[in-house]
Amino acid sequence: MTSLNADIALSLDRSIDESLGSQLRRGLLTRIRSGALRPGVLLPSTRALAAQLGVSRPLVVDVYAQLAAEGFLTVRQGARPMVAAGLANVAAPAEQRSADQVIRYDLRPAMPDVGHFPRKAWVSAVRQVLQTLPASDLGYGEIRGSSVLRVALADYLGRVRGLIADPSCIFITSGFAEGRALACVVLHAVGVRRVAVEDPGYSDWVAVDKAGLVRVPVPVDEDGIDVDQLIATGADGALVTPSHQFPVGSVLSAVRRQRLVKWLHETDRYILEDDYDAEFRYDQAPVGALQGLAADRVIYAGTVSKTLAPALRLGWLVVPPQLVASMVGELRRWSEGPPRIDQDALAHLLQSGTYDRHLRKMRRIYRDRRNSLLSCLRDELPDVEVEGAAAGLHVTVRLPATIDRAGEAGIVALLRRRGVATEAFGRYSQTAAGPRRLFIGYGRIADSAIASSVRLLAQTIRDVSTR
C-alpha cells in the first residue's frame, strides 16, 4: 500500500463550462486508467483534497463515492480512499515478467551471493560516519570522491594488490561500468582510437563504442590474452583482465605480462586493467595487479560489486598522474559521484579490517561451493574439461567437440526451459572462434542445490549431443 501526502497532481479550470465535479472525476479516472495512480495508492482525504483544490468537501465526497460505485476506488469508513486492485492498464514492469521468475538453479557467472552482505557491519559503519562526519563535509565535495575513501583505498590496494596508488590519482565511480565508460572517454581524449579487446570478453560494448573507440578482438587462451597478436594489431591501447580473465578464467602468464609492460613503455600506450575477481583465489597465491608494473601506463579499475554487493554502486579508477587532469575534465560533465556517506562507510570497513574479515569468510564459502561443484561435475560429466577453477565465482566447462555454436545455444535454451540459468561462449565472443564452452557460476547457487543442478546440466548436454 502506497500513501500520498495531502497533495495530488490535479488542478481544476474554472474558466470552462465543465463542472468542477466532472473535472475532478475525469482527472482522477484518467490517472487511474493510465497507471499514474496505481492499485493500492491511498488518495488524500476528502477534507485535504477539498482544501487543496479550493472546493467544497461534499463535492469531493460525491466524486469519491461515484468512483467507488464504479469500482475504481475502495472506500471505508474512517479511512482514506484507495485505488482498487487490478485497474491499471500499464504493463507490468519487465523485471516482473522476466524468465528469472522461473529459475530454479542460478548458475550464471559473475553473480555474487548477496545474501552474505555484512548488513550489521555496514549499518555500524554508516552510524560511525554519521556520528563523526563534519557538517562541512555534507556538501558536494571533491569531484574525485571522498578523500577518506581514496586514502583508505590507496593503502588497501598497495597492501593487497601491489598497486602504486597515490590518493590524488584515485577516482571514485558508481561501479565498474561507469568507470570503464569514463576511462574510454579519457583514452579517446588523449588520442587513442583502436583498442585491443579480449575475445571472448565483455558482452556489453556500448561504452567503448560510444567513446569513439574501434574494437580489435584478440584471442584468449590458458595464458590470458595473446600479447603478440595484440601488438601485431597495431592497436593504440587495450582493455584487459589479467588477474582472472572473464569469462574463460585464465591468468595472464608472467611472460606475457612482461611482454605487455615492455610494449606499453616502449610505445607510450595505455591500457585499462579490470582487476576482475582478484579477491577470490583458492588454489594459487594472489597475482599482483598489472598496474604495479606500469603505474604510468595503466588505468586500474576495481569495484565492490562482487565482494560486497552490486547495489552499493561503488567502484574506483586509479589513473596515471599524467591523465588526472583529463579525467577531472571529463568527470565534470559526467557525474557527481556516489553518495559521500556510503563512500566513507566503505572506508571505515577498509580501515577497521572488517572488509578483510568479510573477504576471508566469503573465500571459504565460495571455495567449498566450488569444490562441491567440481566433484559433481567429475561424477556426472567425467569426460569434459573444466577450466578457470582456481579463482573467481565460476568455472568453464568445455563442451564435447561434436557440439557446434548452434548446439551450444541449444543447450543454454533447453537448460532455461528446465529452470537452469547459465551462459555460454557465444554470448561473449565477437568472432565465435574457439571451442564451445559453458560458464557455470557458483556464487548464488545454494549448497544443497549443486548436485541436482549439475545432474540437469549433464542430462541436457547429453540430450543435445545425441540429436
DRENDO-1510 file (C-alpha; in Angstrom, 1 decimal, always signed):
<recs>
REC; n; res; u; v; w
REC; 1; MET; +0.0; +0.0; +0.0 .
REC; 2; THR; +1.4; +3.4; -1.1 .
REC; 3; SER; +0.4; +6.6; +0.7 .
REC; 4; LEU; +0.2; +10.0; -0.7 .
REC; 5; ASN; +0.5; +13.2; +1.3 .
REC; 6; ALA; -2.2; +15.8; +1.3 .
REC; 7; ASP; -1.4; +17.0; -2.2 .
REC; 8; ILE; -2.2; +15.3; -5.5 .
REC; 9; ALA; -1.2; +16.3; -9.1 .
REC; 10; LEU; -4.6; +17.7; -10.0 .
REC; 11; SER; -6.0; +21.1; -10.9 .
REC; 12; LEU; -9.4; +22.5; -11.9 .
REC; 13; ASP; -10.1; +25.1; -14.5 .
REC; 14; ARG; -12.9; +27.4; -13.5 .
REC; 15; SER; -12.9; +29.2; -16.9 .
REC; 16; ILE; -14.5; +26.3; -18.8 .
REC; 17; ASP; -18.1; +25.1; -18.9 .
REC; 18; GLU; -17.4; +21.7; -17.4 .
REC; 19; SER; -18.4; +21.4; -13.8 .
REC; 20; LEU; -15.8; +21.2; -11.1 .
REC; 21; GLY; -17.1; +17.8; -10.0 .
REC; 22; SER; -16.9; +16.4; -13.6 .
REC; 23; GLN; -13.3; +17.8; -14.0 .
REC; 24; LEU; -12.3; +16.1; -10.7 .
REC; 25; ARG; -13.8; +12.8; -11.6 .
REC; 26; ARG; -12.3; +12.9; -15.1 .
REC; 27; GLY; -8.8; +13.8; -13.7 .
REC; 28; LEU; -8.8; +11.0; -11.2 .
REC; 29; LEU; -10.2; +8.5; -13.7 .
REC; 30; THR; -7.6; +9.4; -16.3 .
REC; 31; ARG; -4.8; +9.0; -13.8 .
REC; 32; ILE; -6.1; +5.6; -12.5 .
REC; 33; ARG; -6.5; +4.2; -16.1 .
REC; 34; SER; -3.1; +5.4; -17.2 .
REC; 35; GLY; -1.4; +3.8; -14.2 .
REC; 36; ALA; -0.2; +7.1; -12.7 .
REC; 37; LEU; -2.4; +6.2; -9.7 .
REC; 38; ARG; -1.5; +2.6; -9.2 .
REC; 39; PRO; -3.6; +0.0; -7.4 .
REC; 40; GLY; -3.2; +0.3; -3.6 .
REC; 41; VAL; -2.3; +4.0; -3.6 .
REC; 42; LEU; -4.1; +6.0; -0.8 .
REC; 43; LEU; -5.7; +9.2; -2.0 .
REC; 44; PRO; -6.0; +12.4; +0.0 .
REC; 45; SER; -8.8; +12.6; +2.5 .
REC; 46; THR; -11.9; +14.4; +1.4 .
REC; 47; ARG; -11.1; +17.3; +3.6 .
REC; 48; ALA; -7.4; +17.5; +2.4 .
REC; 49; LEU; -8.3; +17.3; -1.3 .
REC; 50; ALA; -11.1; +19.9; -0.9 .
REC; 51; ALA; -8.6; +22.3; +0.8 .
REC; 52; GLN; -6.0; +21.7; -2.0 .
REC; 53; LEU; -8.4; +22.4; -4.8 .
REC; 54; GLY; -10.5; +25.1; -3.1 .
REC; 55; VAL; -13.8; +23.3; -3.5 .
REC; 56; SER; -16.4; +22.2; -1.0 .
REC; 57; ARG; -15.9; +18.9; +0.8 .
REC; 58; PRO; -19.3; +17.5; -0.3 .
REC; 59; LEU; -18.2; +17.8; -3.9 .
REC; 60; VAL; -15.1; +15.6; -3.2 .
REC; 61; VAL; -17.3; +13.2; -1.2 .
REC; 62; ASP; -19.6; +12.8; -4.2 .
REC; 63; VAL; -16.8; +12.2; -6.7 .
REC; 64; TYR; -15.1; +9.6; -4.4 .
REC; 65; ALA; -18.5; +7.9; -3.9 .
REC; 66; GLN; -19.1; +7.8; -7.6 .
REC; 67; LEU; -15.7; +6.3; -8.5 .
REC; 68; ALA; -16.2; +3.8; -5.7 .
REC; 69; ALA; -19.6; +2.7; -7.1 .
REC; 70; GLU; -17.9; +2.3; -10.5 .
REC; 71; GLY; -15.3; +0.0; -9.0 .
REC; 72; PHE; -12.3; +2.4; -9.3 .
REC; 73; LEU; -11.9; +3.2; -5.6 .
REC; 74; THR; -12.2; +1.3; -2.4 .
REC; 75; VAL; -13.8; +3.5; +0.3 .
REC; 76; ARG; -14.1; +2.5; +4.0 .
REC; 77; GLN; -15.5; +4.4; +7.0 .
REC; 78; GLY; -12.8; +6.4; +8.7 .
REC; 79; ALA; -10.1; +5.6; +6.1 .
REC; 80; ARG; -8.7; +7.4; +3.1 .
REC; 81; PRO; -9.9; +6.1; -0.3 .
REC; 82; MET; -7.7; +3.6; -2.0 .
REC; 83; VAL; -7.3; +2.9; -5.8 .
REC; 84; ALA; -8.9; -0.5; -6.3 .
REC; 85; ALA; -6.8; -3.5; -7.3 .
REC; 86; GLY; -6.4; -4.7; -10.9 .
REC; 87; LEU; -7.3; -1.4; -12.7 .
REC; 88; ALA; -4.0; +0.0; -14.1 .
REC; 89; ASN; -3.7; -0.6; -17.9 .
REC; 90; VAL; +0.0; -0.2; -17.9 .
REC; 91; ALA; +2.0; -3.4; -18.5 .
REC; 92; ALA; +3.8; -5.0; -15.6 .
REC; 93; PRO; +7.5; -4.0; -15.4 .
REC; 94; ALA; +9.8; -6.1; -17.5 .
REC; 95; GLU; +11.7; -7.4; -14.5 .
REC; 96; GLN; +8.4; -8.8; -13.1 .
REC; 97; ARG; +7.8; -10.6; -16.4 .
REC; 98; SER; +11.3; -11.9; -16.9 .
REC; 99; ALA; +12.2; -15.5; -17.0 .
REC; 100; ASP; +14.2; -15.1; -13.8 .
REC; 101; GLN; +10.9; -15.8; -12.0 .
REC; 102; VAL; +11.1; -19.5; -13.1 .
REC; 103; ILE; +14.8; -20.0; -12.5 .
REC; 104; ARG; +15.3; -22.9; -10.1 .
REC; 105; TYR; +19.1; -23.0; -10.3 .
REC; 106; ASP; +21.1; -19.8; -11.0 .
REC; 107; LEU; +24.4; -20.9; -12.5 .
REC; 108; ARG; +25.1; -17.6; -14.3 .
REC; 109; PRO; +28.7; -16.4; -13.9 .
REC; 110; ALA; +29.7; -13.1; -12.2 .
REC; 111; MET; +26.8; -13.4; -9.7 .
REC; 112; PRO; +27.9; -13.0; -6.1 .
REC; 113; ASP; +26.0; -14.3; -3.1 .
REC; 114; VAL; +24.5; -11.0; -1.8 .
REC; 115; GLY; +22.7; -13.0; +1.0 .
REC; 116; HIS; +26.0; -12.7; +2.9 .
REC; 117; PHE; +26.2; -9.0; +2.6 .
REC; 118; PRO; +27.5; -7.8; +6.0 .
REC; 119; ARG; +24.4; -5.8; +7.0 .
REC; 120; LYS; +25.3; -5.3; +10.6 .
REC; 121; ALA; +28.8; -4.2; +9.8 .
REC; 122; TRP; +27.5; -1.8; +7.1 .
REC; 123; VAL; +24.9; -0.3; +9.4 .
REC; 124; SER; +27.6; +0.2; +12.1 .
REC; 125; ALA; +29.9; +1.8; +9.6 .
REC; 126; VAL; +27.2; +4.2; +8.4 .
REC; 127; ARG; +26.4; +5.1; +12.0 .
REC; 128; GLN; +30.0; +5.8; +12.7 .
REC; 129; VAL; +30.3; +8.1; +9.7 .
REC; 130; LEU; +27.1; +10.0; +10.7 .
REC; 131; GLN; +28.4; +10.5; +14.2 .
REC; 132; THR; +31.8; +11.8; +13.1 .
REC; 133; LEU; +31.3; +13.4; +9.7 .
REC; 134; PRO; +31.6; +17.2; +10.0 .
REC; 135; ALA; +28.7; +19.3; +8.7 .
REC; 136; SER; +31.2; +20.9; +6.3 .
REC; 137; ASP; +31.6; +17.5; +4.5 .
REC; 138; LEU; +27.9; +17.2; +3.7 .
REC; 139; GLY; +28.3; +19.4; +0.6 .
REC; 140; TYR; +29.1; +18.3; -2.9 .
REC; 141; GLY; +32.7; +17.6; -2.1 .
REC; 142; GLU; +35.7; +16.7; -4.2 .
REC; 143; ILE; +34.8; +15.6; -7.7 .
REC; 144; ARG; +37.3; +12.7; -7.4 .
REC; 145; GLY; +35.4; +11.3; -4.4 .
REC; 146; SER; +35.8; +11.2; -0.6 .
REC; 147; SER; +39.4; +11.9; +0.4 .
REC; 148; VAL; +38.8; +9.5; +3.3 .
REC; 149; LEU; +38.0; +6.6; +0.9 .
REC; 150; ARG; +40.7; +7.5; -1.5 .
REC; 151; VAL; +43.3; +7.3; +1.2 .
REC; 152; ALA; +41.9; +4.1; +2.5 .
REC; 153; LEU; +41.9; +2.6; -1.0 .
REC; 154; ALA; +45.5; +3.7; -1.6 .
REC; 155; ASP; +46.6; +1.9; +1.5 .
REC; 156; TYR; +44.4; -1.2; +0.8 .
REC; 157; LEU; +45.3; -1.6; -2.9 .
REC; 158; GLY; +49.0; -1.1; -2.2 .
REC; 159; ARG; +48.9; -3.8; +0.5 .
REC; 160; VAL; +46.7; -6.3; -1.1 .
REC; 161; ARG; +47.1; -5.8; -4.9 .
REC; 162; GLY; +50.6; -4.3; -5.1 .
REC; 163; LEU; +49.4; -1.0; -6.6 .
REC; 164; ILE; +51.3; +2.2; -6.7 .
REC; 165; ALA; +48.3; +4.4; -5.9 .
REC; 166; ASP; +48.5; +8.0; -4.7 .
REC; 167; PRO; +45.1; +9.2; -3.4 .
REC; 168; SER; +45.3; +12.1; -5.8 .
REC; 169; CYS; +45.2; +9.7; -8.7 .
REC; 170; ILE; +42.1; +7.7; -7.4 .
REC; 171; PHE; +38.6; +8.5; -8.7 .
REC; 172; ILE; +35.5; +7.0; -7.0 .
REC; 173; THR; +32.9; +5.8; -9.5 .
REC; 174; SER; +29.4; +4.4; -9.4 .
REC; 175; GLY; +30.6; +0.8; -10.1 .
REC; 176; PHE; +32.8; -0.7; -12.8 .
REC; 177; ALA; +30.5; +0.1; -15.8 .
REC; 178; GLU; +30.8; +3.9; -15.1 .
REC; 179; GLY; +34.5; +3.6; -14.5 .
REC; 180; ARG; +35.1; +1.8; -17.8 .
REC; 181; ALA; +32.9; +4.3; -19.7 .
REC; 182; LEU; +34.8; +7.2; -18.2 .
REC; 183; ALA; +38.2; +5.6; -18.9 .
REC; 184; CYS; +37.3; +5.0; -22.5 .
REC; 185; VAL; +36.2; +8.7; -23.0 .
REC; 186; VAL; +39.6; +9.8; -21.5 .
REC; 187; LEU; +41.5; +7.4; -23.7 .
REC; 188; HIS; +39.9; +8.9; -26.7 .
REC; 189; ALA; +40.6; +12.4; -25.4 .
REC; 190; VAL; +44.3; +11.6; -25.3 .
REC; 191; GLY; +44.4; +10.2; -28.8 .
REC; 192; VAL; +43.6; +6.5; -28.5 .
REC; 193; ARG; +41.4; +5.3; -31.4 .
REC; 194; ARG; +41.8; +1.5; -31.7 .
REC; 195; VAL; +41.7; -0.7; -28.6 .
REC; 196; ALA; +42.5; -4.4; -28.4 .
REC; 197; VAL; +39.9; -6.3; -26.5 .
REC; 198; GLU; +39.8; -9.9; -25.2 .
REC; 199; ASP; +37.8; -12.4; -27.2 .
REC; 200; PRO; +35.9; -13.9; -25.5 .
REC; 201; GLY; +35.4; -10.9; -23.2 .
REC; 202; TYR; +32.7; -8.5; -22.2 .
REC; 203; SER; +29.3; -8.8; -23.8 .
REC; 204; ASP; +28.4; -5.1; -23.5 .
REC; 205; TRP; +30.5; -2.7; -25.6 .
REC; 206; VAL; +28.2; +0.3; -25.6 .
REC; 207; ALA; +30.5; +2.5; -23.5 .
REC; 208; VAL; +33.5; +1.6; -25.7 .
REC; 209; ASP; +31.7; +2.3; -29.0 .
REC; 210; LYS; +30.1; +5.5; -27.8 .
REC; 211; ALA; +33.5; +6.8; -26.7 .
REC; 212; GLY; +34.6; +6.6; -30.4 .
REC; 213; LEU; +37.0; +3.7; -29.9 .
REC; 214; VAL; +37.3; +0.9; -32.5 .
REC; 215; ARG; +37.4; -2.6; -31.0 .
REC; 216; VAL; +40.0; -5.0; -32.2 .
REC; 217; PRO; +39.3; -8.6; -30.9 .
REC; 218; VAL; +42.4; -10.6; -29.7 .
REC; 219; PRO; +42.0; -14.3; -28.7 .
REC; 220; VAL; +42.4; -15.5; -25.2 .
REC; 221; ASP; +43.9; -18.9; -24.2 .
REC; 222; GLU; +45.0; -20.6; -21.0 .
REC; 223; ASP; +47.7; -18.0; -20.6 .
REC; 224; GLY; +45.4; -15.0; -21.0 .
REC; 225; ILE; +45.3; -12.6; -23.9 .
REC; 226; ASP; +47.7; -13.3; -26.7 .
REC; 227; VAL; +50.0; -10.3; -26.3 .
REC; 228; ASP; +52.0; -11.0; -29.5 .
REC; 229; GLN; +48.7; -10.8; -31.5 .
REC; 230; LEU; +47.7; -7.8; -29.5 .
REC; 231; ILE; +50.9; -5.9; -30.5 .
REC; 232; ALA; +50.5; -7.1; -34.1 .
REC; 233; THR; +47.1; -5.5; -34.5 .
REC; 234; GLY; +48.7; -2.0; -34.2 .
REC; 235; ALA; +46.2; -1.0; -31.6 .
REC; 236; ASP; +46.7; +2.2; -29.6 .
REC; 237; GLY; +45.6; +0.6; -26.3 .
REC; 238; ALA; +43.9; -2.3; -24.8 .
REC; 239; LEU; +41.2; -3.4; -22.3 .
REC; 240; VAL; +42.4; -6.5; -20.3 .
REC; 241; THR; +41.5; -8.6; -17.3 .
REC; 242; PRO; +44.9; -10.1; -16.4 .
REC; 243; SER; +44.3; -11.4; -12.9 .
REC; 244; HIS; +41.3; -13.6; -13.8 .
REC; 245; GLN; +40.1; -13.3; -17.4 .
REC; 246; PHE; +36.4; -13.1; -17.8 .
REC; 247; PRO; +34.8; -15.4; -18.9 .
REC; 248; VAL; +37.5; -18.0; -19.6 .
REC; 249; GLY; +39.1; -17.7; -16.2 .
REC; 250; SER; +42.8; -17.8; -17.3 .
REC; 251; VAL; +45.5; -15.7; -15.7 .
REC; 252; LEU; +47.9; -13.7; -17.8 .
REC; 253; SER; +51.2; -15.5; -17.7 .
REC; 254; ALA; +54.4; -13.9; -16.3 .
REC; 255; VAL; +56.0; -14.0; -19.8 .
REC; 256; ARG; +53.0; -12.2; -21.4 .
REC; 257; ARG; +52.9; -9.7; -18.5 .
REC; 258; GLN; +56.5; -8.7; -19.1 .
REC; 259; ARG; +55.9; -8.5; -22.9 .
REC; 260; LEU; +52.8; -6.3; -22.4 .
REC; 261; VAL; +54.6; -4.0; -19.9 .
REC; 262; LYS; +57.5; -3.6; -22.3 .
REC; 263; TRP; +55.2; -2.7; -25.2 .
REC; 264; LEU; +53.4; -0.1; -23.0 .
REC; 265; HIS; +56.7; +1.6; -22.0 .
REC; 266; GLU; +58.3; +1.4; -25.5 .
REC; 267; THR; +55.3; +2.8; -27.4 .
REC; 268; ASP; +53.7; +5.1; -24.7 .
REC; 269; ARG; +50.4; +3.1; -25.0 .
REC; 270; TYR; +47.7; +2.9; -22.3 .
REC; 271; ILE; +45.6; +0.0; -21.1 .
REC; 272; LEU; +42.6; -0.3; -18.9 .
REC; 273; GLU; +43.1; -3.1; -16.3 .
REC; 274; ASP; +39.9; -4.7; -15.0 .
REC; 275; ASP; +41.0; -6.4; -11.8 .
REC; 276; TYR; +38.1; -8.8; -12.1 .
REC; 277; ASP; +37.6; -11.4; -9.3 .
REC; 278; ALA; +41.1; -10.8; -8.0 .
REC; 279; GLU; +40.0; -11.1; -4.4 .
REC; 280; PHE; +38.8; -14.7; -4.8 .
REC; 281; ARG; +41.7; -17.1; -5.3 .
REC; 282; TYR; +41.7; -20.6; -3.9 .
REC; 283; ASP; +44.5; -22.8; -5.1 .
REC; 284; GLN; +47.2; -20.3; -6.1 .
REC; 285; ALA; +49.0; -17.4; -4.5 .
REC; 286; PRO; +47.5; -14.0; -5.2 .
REC; 287; VAL; +48.6; -12.5; -8.5 .
REC; 288; GLY; +49.6; -8.8; -8.2 .
REC; 289; ALA; +47.9; -6.2; -10.4 .
REC; 290; LEU; +49.5; -5.3; -13.6 .
REC; 291; GLN; +49.3; -1.6; -12.6 .
REC; 292; GLY; +52.1; -2.3; -10.1 .
REC; 293; LEU; +54.5; -2.9; -13.0 .
REC; 294; ALA; +53.4; +0.1; -15.1 .
REC; 295; ALA; +51.7; +2.7; -13.0 .
REC; 296; ASP; +52.2; +5.4; -15.6 .
REC; 297; ARG; +50.6; +3.3; -18.4 .
REC; 298; VAL; +47.7; +1.5; -16.7 .
REC; 299; ILE; +44.3; +2.8; -15.7 .
REC; 300; TYR; +43.2; +0.4; -13.0 .
REC; 301; ALA; +39.5; -0.4; -12.3 .
REC; 302; GLY; +38.1; -2.1; -9.2 .
REC; 303; THR; +34.7; -2.4; -7.5 .
REC; 304; VAL; +32.9; -3.9; -4.5 .
REC; 305; SER; +30.2; -5.4; -6.7 .
REC; 306; LYS; +31.5; -9.0; -6.2 .
REC; 307; THR; +33.0; -8.6; -2.8 .
REC; 308; LEU; +30.0; -6.8; -1.1 .
REC; 309; ALA; +27.0; -6.2; -3.4 .
REC; 310; PRO; +26.3; -4.6; -6.8 .
REC; 311; ALA; +23.6; -2.4; -5.2 .
REC; 312; LEU; +26.3; -0.3; -3.4 .
REC; 313; ARG; +27.4; +1.1; -6.8 .
REC; 314; LEU; +30.9; +1.8; -5.6 .
REC; 315; GLY; +34.0; +1.4; -7.7 .
REC; 316; TRP; +37.2; +3.2; -8.4 .
REC; 317; LEU; +39.8; +4.1; -11.0 .
REC; 318; VAL; +43.5; +4.5; -10.3 .
REC; 319; VAL; +44.8; +6.8; -13.1 .
REC; 320; PRO; +48.4; +7.6; -14.3 .
REC; 321; PRO; +49.4; +11.0; -13.0 .
REC; 322; GLN; +49.5; +12.5; -16.5 .
REC; 323; LEU; +45.9; +11.5; -17.1 .
REC; 324; VAL; +44.5; +13.0; -13.9 .
REC; 325; ALA; +43.7; +16.4; -15.5 .
REC; 326; SER; +41.9; +14.8; -18.4 .
REC; 327; MET; +40.0; +12.6; -16.1 .
REC; 328; VAL; +38.9; +15.6; -13.9 .
REC; 329; GLY; +37.8; +17.5; -17.0 .
REC; 330; GLU; +35.7; +14.6; -18.3 .
REC; 331; LEU; +34.3; +13.9; -14.9 .
REC; 332; ARG; +32.9; +17.4; -14.5 .
REC; 333; ARG; +30.4; +16.7; -17.3 .
REC; 334; TRP; +29.9; +13.1; -16.3 .
REC; 335; SER; +28.6; +12.8; -12.7 .
REC; 336; GLU; +28.9; +14.0; -9.1 .
REC; 337; GLY; +30.0; +10.5; -7.9 .
REC; 338; PRO; +28.4; +8.1; -5.5 .
REC; 339; PRO; +26.9; +9.2; -2.1 .
REC; 340; ARG; +29.6; +10.6; +0.3 .
REC; 341; ILE; +28.2; +8.8; +3.3 .
REC; 342; ASP; +28.5; +5.4; +1.5 .
REC; 343; GLN; +32.0; +6.2; +0.4 .
REC; 344; ASP; +33.1; +6.9; +4.0 .
REC; 345; ALA; +31.3; +3.8; +5.2 .
REC; 346; LEU; +33.4; +1.7; +2.8 .
REC; 347; ALA; +36.5; +3.5; +4.0 .
REC; 348; HIS; +35.6; +2.5; +7.6 .
REC; 349; LEU; +35.2; -1.2; +6.6 .
REC; 350; LEU; +38.6; -1.0; +4.9 .
REC; 351; GLN; +40.4; +0.8; +7.8 .
REC; 352; SER; +38.9; -1.3; +10.6 .
REC; 353; GLY; +39.8; -4.7; +9.0 .
REC; 354; THR; +36.1; -5.6; +8.6 .
REC; 355; TYR; +36.4; -5.8; +4.8 .
REC; 356; ASP; +39.4; -8.2; +5.1 .
REC; 357; ARG; +37.4; -10.4; +7.5 .
REC; 358; HIS; +34.4; -10.4; +5.2 .
REC; 359; LEU; +36.6; -11.5; +2.3 .
REC; 360; ARG; +38.2; -14.3; +4.2 .
REC; 361; LYS; +34.7; -15.6; +5.1 .
REC; 362; MET; +33.5; -15.4; +1.5 .
REC; 363; ARG; +36.6; -17.2; +0.2 .
REC; 364; ARG; +35.8; -20.1; +2.5 .
REC; 365; ILE; +32.1; -20.2; +1.4 .
REC; 366; TYR; +32.9; -19.9; -2.3 .
REC; 367; ARG; +35.8; -22.4; -2.1 .
REC; 368; ASP; +33.5; -25.0; -0.5 .
REC; 369; ARG; +30.9; -24.4; -3.2 .
REC; 370; ARG; +33.5; -24.7; -5.9 .
REC; 371; ASN; +34.8; -27.9; -4.6 .
REC; 372; SER; +31.3; -29.4; -4.4 .
REC; 373; LEU; +30.6; -28.2; -8.0 .
REC; 374; LEU; +33.8; -29.8; -9.3 .
REC; 375; SER; +33.1; -33.0; -7.5 .
REC; 376; CYS; +29.6; -33.2; -9.0 .
REC; 377; LEU; +31.0; -32.3; -12.5 .
REC; 378; ARG; +33.5; -35.2; -12.2 .
REC; 379; ASP; +30.7; -37.6; -11.3 .
REC; 380; GLU; +28.2; -36.5; -13.9 .
REC; 381; LEU; +30.5; -35.4; -16.8 .
REC; 382; PRO; +33.8; -37.2; -16.3 .
REC; 383; ASP; +34.9; -36.6; -19.9 .
REC; 384; VAL; +34.5; -32.8; -20.0 .
REC; 385; GLU; +37.4; -30.5; -19.4 .
REC; 386; VAL; +37.0; -27.8; -16.6 .
REC; 387; GLU; +39.0; -24.6; -16.8 .
REC; 388; GLY; +39.4; -21.5; -14.7 .
REC; 389; ALA; +38.6; -23.2; -11.3 .
REC; 390; ALA; +41.5; -21.6; -9.4 .
REC; 391; ALA; +39.7; -18.3; -8.8 .
REC; 392; GLY; +36.5; -16.3; -9.2 .
REC; 393; LEU; +32.9; -17.3; -9.0 .
REC; 394; HIS; +32.5; -19.6; -11.9 .
REC; 395; VAL; +34.2; -22.4; -13.8 .
REC; 396; THR; +34.4; -23.0; -17.6 .
REC; 397; VAL; +33.2; -26.3; -19.0 .
REC; 398; ARG; +34.4; -27.2; -22.5 .
REC; 399; LEU; +31.7; -28.9; -24.4 .
REC; 400; PRO; +32.2; -32.1; -26.5 .
REC; 401; ALA; +33.8; -31.4; -29.9 .
REC; 402; THR; +30.6; -32.6; -31.6 .
REC; 403; ILE; +28.7; -29.6; -30.3 .
REC; 404; ASP; +28.8; -26.6; -32.5 .
REC; 405; ARG; +27.7; -23.0; -32.0 .
REC; 406; ALA; +24.0; -23.9; -32.6 .
REC; 407; GLY; +24.3; -26.8; -30.2 .
REC; 408; GLU; +25.8; -24.6; -27.6 .
REC; 409; ALA; +22.9; -22.1; -27.9 .
REC; 410; GLY; +20.5; -25.0; -27.8 .
REC; 411; ILE; +21.9; -26.3; -24.5 .
REC; 412; VAL; +21.5; -22.8; -22.9 .
REC; 413; ALA; +17.9; -22.5; -24.2 .
REC; 414; LEU; +17.0; -26.1; -23.1 .
REC; 415; LEU; +18.5; -25.5; -19.7 .
REC; 416; ARG; +16.5; -22.3; -19.3 .
REC; 417; ARG; +13.3; -24.2; -20.0 .
REC; 418; ARG; +14.3; -26.7; -17.4 .
REC; 419; GLY; +14.8; -24.0; -14.8 .
REC; 420; VAL; +18.6; -23.7; -15.0 .
REC; 421; ALA; +20.2; -20.3; -15.9 .
REC; 422; THR; +23.7; -20.3; -17.3 .
REC; 423; GLU; +25.7; -18.6; -20.1 .
REC; 424; ALA; +27.8; -19.8; -23.0 .
REC; 425; PHE; +30.8; -18.8; -25.1 .
REC; 426; GLY; +28.6; -17.4; -27.9 .
REC; 427; ARG; +27.4; -14.5; -25.8 .
REC; 428; TYR; +30.9; -13.2; -25.1 .
REC; 429; SER; +32.8; -13.8; -28.3 .
REC; 430; GLN; +32.9; -11.4; -31.2 .
REC; 431; THR; +34.4; -13.8; -33.6 .
REC; 432; ALA; +32.8; -17.1; -32.4 .
REC; 433; ALA; +36.2; -18.8; -32.8 .
REC; 434; GLY; +37.4; -21.4; -30.4 .
REC; 435; PRO; +35.9; -24.4; -28.5 .
REC; 436; ARG; +32.3; -24.2; -27.4 .
REC; 437; ARG; +32.0; -23.6; -23.6 .
REC; 438; LEU; +29.5; -23.2; -20.8 .
REC; 439; PHE; +30.3; -20.8; -17.9 .
REC; 440; ILE; +28.9; -22.3; -14.7 .
REC; 441; GLY; +28.7; -19.9; -11.8 .
REC; 442; TYR; +28.5; -21.0; -8.1 .
REC; 443; GLY; +28.2; -17.6; -6.5 .
REC; 444; ARG; +24.4; -17.8; -6.0 .
REC; 445; ILE; +23.6; -21.5; -6.1 .
REC; 446; ALA; +22.7; -23.0; -2.7 .
REC; 447; ASP; +25.0; -25.7; -1.5 .
REC; 448; SER; +22.1; -28.2; -1.3 .
REC; 449; ALA; +21.2; -27.5; -5.0 .
REC; 450; ILE; +24.5; -28.0; -6.6 .
REC; 451; ALA; +24.2; -31.8; -7.1 .
REC; 452; SER; +20.7; -31.6; -8.7 .
REC; 453; SER; +21.6; -28.7; -10.9 .
REC; 454; VAL; +24.7; -30.5; -12.3 .
REC; 455; ARG; +22.6; -33.6; -13.0 .
REC; 456; LEU; +20.2; -31.4; -15.0 .
REC; 457; LEU; +23.2; -29.8; -16.8 .
REC; 458; ALA; +24.7; -33.2; -17.6 .
REC; 459; GLN; +21.4; -34.6; -18.9 .
REC; 460; THR; +20.9; -31.5; -21.1 .
REC; 461; ILE; +24.4; -31.8; -22.6 .
REC; 462; ARG; +23.8; -35.5; -23.4 .
REC; 463; ASP; +20.3; -34.8; -24.9 .
REC; 464; VAL; +21.8; -32.2; -27.3 .
REC; 465; SER; +24.9; -34.2; -28.1 .
REC; 466; THR; +22.8; -37.2; -29.3 .
REC; 467; ARG; +20.5; -35.3; -31.6 .
</recs>
